[in-house]
Amino acid sequence: MAASTLATQIHPTALVDPGACLAAGVSVGPFAVIGPQVRIGAGSRIGPHVVIDGQVTIGSDNHIFPGACIGLEPQDLKYAGDNTEVVIGDGNRIREYVTINRATASGERTVLGNHNLLMAYSHIGHNCRLGNRIVIANGVAVAGHVDIDDRAVIGGVLGIHQFVHIGSLAMVGGMSRIDRDVPPYAIVEGHPGRLRGLNLIGLRRSGLADADNGAVLKELQLLWKLIYRSEYSLSQALEQARQQQLSAAAEKLVAFLESSCSAGRRGPLPAQRP
């Protein structure tokens, strides 16, 4: 281990491979198992019975609670034993029995950003890419190749289909079925999931609702009506939106939907009609 034993706290029953690199202030709880390719940043706390194995890089000030398993082989029949990665940023809270699988093919990564909360029994599949300040509630199953952008909130006990993209500041209601893309700023609920409207609470908390004296929120509301409440098809509505001068927030929504509608994508969730 790179850090001196005085700078780390390793319980006598923990199994830490000599090849692992633990920075100053890392603590490892009873019966934890840490493999030879693991790198853990300063101040991170590894709880009892945690298993971290494979090529895993974890940043500083993370708290990993009992029973979590990080970096184990992907649950993918295509996996051929490649030495793939999990990369985790700083300040995350990974609760009890969370599983984060490494990627499938050589050179690929499963990525978790900074300051995220993953609640108990949630699963992050291979090749997922999660941003920052995301909340994932208890019992959420995130399939492989899912992207979740900054500050999204995912309610409990639901599944997210592989290759789905969830946009920033989206809120997904508990026990929903998410089998297509969720645009930024949207509220989604239902089985199957349907767009219910703009996430006004999230927009206010982020400061976007107050940006430019409320002009950004008004623009997003008008854009939402154009896309989901007008007689235009989605493609026609996006063409109409492109004829306007868009703020950065509106551009993010339009660009997301254009990408979601492109070849090879699953497409966006439809809206619930009034």
C-alpha positions as CSV (number, residue, x, y, z in Angstrom):
1,M,0.0,0.0,0.0
2,A,1.3,3.4,-0.9
3,A,0.0,5.2,2.2
4,S,1.7,4.5,5.5
5,T,-0.1,2.3,8.0
6,L,-0.2,5.3,10.3
7,A,-2.2,7.3,7.7
8,T,-4.8,4.5,7.2
9,Q,-7.1,2.5,9.4
10,I,-7.5,-1.1,8.3
11,H,-9.5,-3.4,10.5
12,P,-7.6,-6.6,11.3
13,T,-10.2,-8.8,9.6
14,A,-10.1,-6.8,6.4
15,L,-8.3,-8.4,3.4
16,V,-6.4,-5.6,1.5
17,D,-4.1,-6.8,-1.3
18,P,-0.6,-5.5,-1.0
19,G,-0.9,-4.1,-4.5
20,A,-3.8,-1.8,-3.6
21,C,-3.1,1.9,-3.1
22,L,-4.8,3.6,-0.2
23,A,-4.2,7.3,0.3
24,A,-3.9,9.1,3.6
25,G,-6.9,8.9,5.9
26,V,-8.6,6.0,4.2
27,S,-10.4,3.6,6.7
28,V,-11.4,0.0,5.9
29,G,-14.0,-1.7,8.0
30,P,-14.2,-5.3,9.2
31,F,-14.2,-8.1,6.6
32,A,-13.9,-5.8,3.7
33,V,-12.0,-7.1,0.6
34,I,-9.9,-4.9,-1.6
35,G,-8.2,-6.2,-4.7
36,P,-4.7,-5.5,-6.1
37,Q,-5.8,-3.0,-8.8
38,V,-7.8,-0.7,-6.5
39,R,-6.9,2.9,-5.9
40,I,-8.7,4.8,-3.2
41,G,-8.4,8.6,-2.5
42,A,-7.8,10.4,0.7
43,G,-10.4,10.4,3.4
44,S,-12.6,7.7,1.9
45,R,-14.4,5.3,4.2
46,I,-14.9,1.7,3.3
47,G,-17.5,0.0,5.4
48,P,-17.8,-3.6,6.7
49,H,-18.1,-6.4,4.2
50,V,-17.5,-4.2,1.2
51,V,-15.9,-5.9,-1.8
52,I,-13.9,-3.7,-4.2
53,D,-12.1,-5.7,-6.9
54,G,-10.9,-5.3,-10.5
55,Q,-9.4,-2.1,-12.0
56,V,-11.2,0.5,-9.7
57,T,-10.2,4.1,-9.1
58,I,-12.1,5.9,-6.3
59,G,-11.6,9.5,-5.4
60,S,-11.5,11.3,-2.1
61,D,-14.1,11.6,0.7
62,N,-16.3,8.8,-0.5
63,H,-18.3,6.8,2.0
64,I,-19.1,3.3,0.9
65,F,-21.5,1.6,3.3
66,P,-21.7,-2.1,4.4
67,G,-22.1,-4.8,1.8
68,A,-21.5,-2.7,-1.4
69,C,-19.7,-4.5,-4.3
70,I,-17.8,-2.4,-6.7
71,G,-15.8,-3.4,-9.8
72,L,-16.9,-7.0,-10.1
73,E,-17.4,-8.6,-13.6
74,P,-20.2,-7.1,-15.7
75,Q,-23.4,-9.1,-15.9
76,D,-23.0,-9.3,-19.7
77,L,-22.7,-12.5,-21.7
78,K,-20.3,-10.7,-24.1
79,Y,-17.7,-10.2,-21.4
80,A,-14.6,-12.1,-22.3
81,G,-12.4,-11.3,-19.3
82,D,-11.0,-8.0,-20.4
83,N,-9.4,-5.8,-17.7
84,T,-12.0,-3.0,-17.8
85,E,-12.6,-0.2,-15.3
86,V,-14.8,1.5,-12.8
87,V,-13.9,5.2,-12.1
88,I,-15.6,7.0,-9.2
89,G,-15.1,10.7,-8.4
90,D,-15.2,12.5,-5.0
91,G,-17.7,12.9,-2.2
92,N,-20.1,10.1,-3.1
93,R,-22.3,8.2,-0.7
94,I,-22.8,4.6,-1.8
95,R,-25.2,3.0,0.6
96,E,-25.7,-0.6,1.7
97,Y,-25.5,-3.4,-0.9
98,V,-25.1,-1.1,-3.9
99,T,-23.5,-2.9,-6.9
100,I,-21.4,-1.1,-9.5
101,N,-20.1,-3.4,-12.3
102,R,-17.1,-2.7,-14.4
103,A,-17.4,-2.2,-18.2
104,T,-17.5,-5.0,-20.8
105,A,-14.8,-4.5,-23.4
106,S,-11.2,-3.5,-23.3
107,G,-10.6,0.2,-22.8
108,E,-14.2,0.8,-21.6
109,R,-15.3,2.3,-18.2
110,T,-18.2,2.5,-15.9
111,V,-18.1,6.1,-14.5
112,L,-19.7,7.7,-11.5
113,G,-19.0,11.5,-11.0
114,N,-18.9,13.5,-7.8
115,H,-21.3,14.1,-4.8
116,N,-23.8,11.5,-5.8
117,L,-26.1,9.5,-3.5
118,L,-26.8,5.9,-4.4
119,M,-29.3,4.5,-1.9
120,A,-29.4,0.9,-0.7
121,Y,-29.7,-2.0,-3.1
122,S,-29.3,0.1,-6.2
123,H,-27.4,-1.4,-9.2
124,I,-25.3,0.4,-11.7
125,G,-24.7,-1.8,-14.8
126,H,-21.7,-2.1,-17.0
127,N,-20.6,0.9,-19.2
128,C,-22.9,3.4,-17.4
129,R,-21.9,7.0,-17.1
130,L,-23.3,9.0,-14.3
131,G,-22.6,12.7,-13.7
132,N,-22.7,14.8,-10.6
133,R,-25.1,15.4,-7.7
134,I,-27.5,12.6,-8.8
135,V,-29.8,10.9,-6.3
136,I,-30.8,7.3,-7.0
137,A,-33.2,5.9,-4.5
138,N,-33.5,2.4,-3.0
139,G,-33.8,-0.6,-5.2
140,V,-33.2,1.1,-8.6
141,A,-31.8,-1.2,-11.3
142,V,-29.8,0.7,-14.0
143,A,-29.0,-1.5,-17.0
144,G,-25.9,-1.3,-19.0
145,H,-24.9,1.6,-21.2
146,V,-27.2,4.1,-19.4
147,D,-26.2,7.8,-19.2
148,I,-27.6,9.9,-16.3
149,D,-26.8,13.6,-16.4
150,D,-26.1,16.0,-13.5
151,R,-28.7,16.5,-10.7
152,A,-31.2,14.0,-12.0
153,V,-33.3,12.4,-9.2
154,I,-34.4,8.7,-9.7
155,G,-37.2,7.4,-7.5
156,G,-37.1,4.0,-5.9
157,V,-37.9,0.5,-7.0
158,L,-37.7,1.0,-10.7
159,G,-35.8,-0.3,-13.8
160,I,-34.0,1.7,-16.4
161,H,-33.6,0.0,-19.8
162,Q,-30.1,-0.4,-21.4
163,F,-28.9,2.5,-23.6
164,V,-31.4,5.0,-22.1
165,H,-30.2,8.6,-21.5
166,I,-31.7,10.6,-18.6
167,G,-31.1,14.3,-18.9
168,S,-30.0,16.8,-16.3
169,L,-32.5,17.9,-13.6
170,A,-35.0,15.2,-14.6
171,M,-37.1,13.7,-11.9
172,V,-38.2,10.1,-12.3
173,G,-41.1,8.9,-10.1
174,G,-40.8,5.7,-8.1
175,M,-41.9,2.4,-9.6
176,S,-41.9,3.9,-13.1
177,R,-40.8,1.9,-16.1
178,I,-38.1,3.8,-18.0
179,D,-37.5,2.2,-21.5
180,R,-36.8,5.4,-23.5
181,D,-34.8,8.6,-23.0
182,V,-35.9,11.2,-20.4
183,P,-35.2,14.8,-21.5
184,P,-33.7,17.4,-19.2
185,Y,-35.9,19.2,-16.7
186,A,-38.7,16.7,-17.1
187,I,-40.9,14.9,-14.6
188,V,-41.6,11.2,-15.5
189,E,-44.0,8.9,-13.8
190,G,-45.9,5.7,-14.7
191,H,-45.8,2.2,-16.0
192,P,-45.0,2.7,-18.8
193,G,-43.3,6.0,-18.0
194,R,-44.7,9.2,-19.4
195,L,-43.6,12.8,-19.3
196,R,-45.8,14.8,-16.9
197,G,-44.3,18.2,-17.3
198,L,-41.4,20.4,-16.3
199,N,-39.6,19.7,-13.0
200,L,-40.3,23.2,-11.6
201,I,-38.9,22.4,-8.1
202,G,-35.7,21.1,-9.5
203,L,-35.4,24.2,-11.8
204,R,-35.9,26.5,-8.8
205,R,-33.4,24.6,-6.7
206,S,-30.8,24.8,-9.5
207,G,-31.4,28.6,-9.9
208,L,-32.5,28.2,-13.5
209,A,-36.1,29.2,-12.7
210,D,-34.8,32.6,-11.5
211,A,-32.2,33.1,-14.3
212,D,-32.6,36.3,-16.3
213,N,-35.4,37.4,-14.0
214,G,-37.5,34.3,-14.8
215,A,-37.1,34.6,-18.6
216,V,-35.4,31.2,-18.8
217,L,-38.2,29.5,-17.0
218,K,-40.8,31.2,-19.2
219,E,-38.8,30.2,-22.3
220,L,-38.7,26.5,-21.2
221,Q,-42.4,26.5,-20.5
222,L,-43.2,27.9,-23.9
223,L,-40.8,25.4,-25.5
224,W,-42.5,22.6,-23.6
225,K,-45.9,23.6,-24.9
226,L,-44.5,23.8,-28.4
227,I,-43.0,20.3,-28.2
228,Y,-45.6,18.4,-26.2
229,R,-48.9,20.4,-26.3
230,S,-49.1,21.7,-29.9
231,E,-50.4,20.0,-33.0
232,Y,-46.9,19.7,-34.4
233,S,-45.1,16.3,-34.5
234,L,-41.9,16.1,-32.4
235,S,-39.7,16.7,-35.5
236,Q,-41.8,19.6,-36.6
237,A,-41.7,21.2,-33.2
238,L,-38.0,20.9,-33.0
239,E,-37.7,22.5,-36.4
240,Q,-39.9,25.4,-35.1
241,A,-37.7,25.7,-32.0
242,R,-34.6,25.9,-34.2
243,Q,-36.0,29.0,-35.8
244,Q,-35.8,30.8,-32.4
245,Q,-32.8,32.2,-30.5
246,L,-32.4,29.8,-27.7
247,S,-30.9,30.2,-24.2
248,A,-28.3,27.7,-23.1
249,A,-31.0,25.8,-21.0
250,A,-33.4,25.7,-24.0
251,E,-30.6,24.6,-26.3
252,K,-29.8,21.7,-24.0
253,L,-33.4,20.5,-24.2
254,V,-33.6,20.8,-28.0
255,A,-30.2,19.2,-28.6
256,F,-31.1,16.3,-26.3
257,L,-34.3,15.6,-28.1
258,E,-32.6,15.8,-31.5
259,S,-29.9,13.4,-30.4
260,S,-32.6,11.1,-28.9
261,C,-34.4,10.9,-32.2
262,S,-31.3,10.1,-34.2
263,A,-30.6,6.7,-35.7
264,G,-29.6,4.0,-33.2
265,R,-31.2,5.7,-30.2
266,R,-34.3,4.5,-28.4
267,G,-36.1,7.8,-28.7
268,P,-37.6,10.0,-26.0
269,L,-40.5,9.0,-23.8
270,P,-43.8,10.4,-25.0
271,A,-45.8,12.9,-22.9
272,Q,-49.0,12.2,-21.1
273,R,-51.7,13.9,-23.0
274,P,-54.2,16.0,-20.9
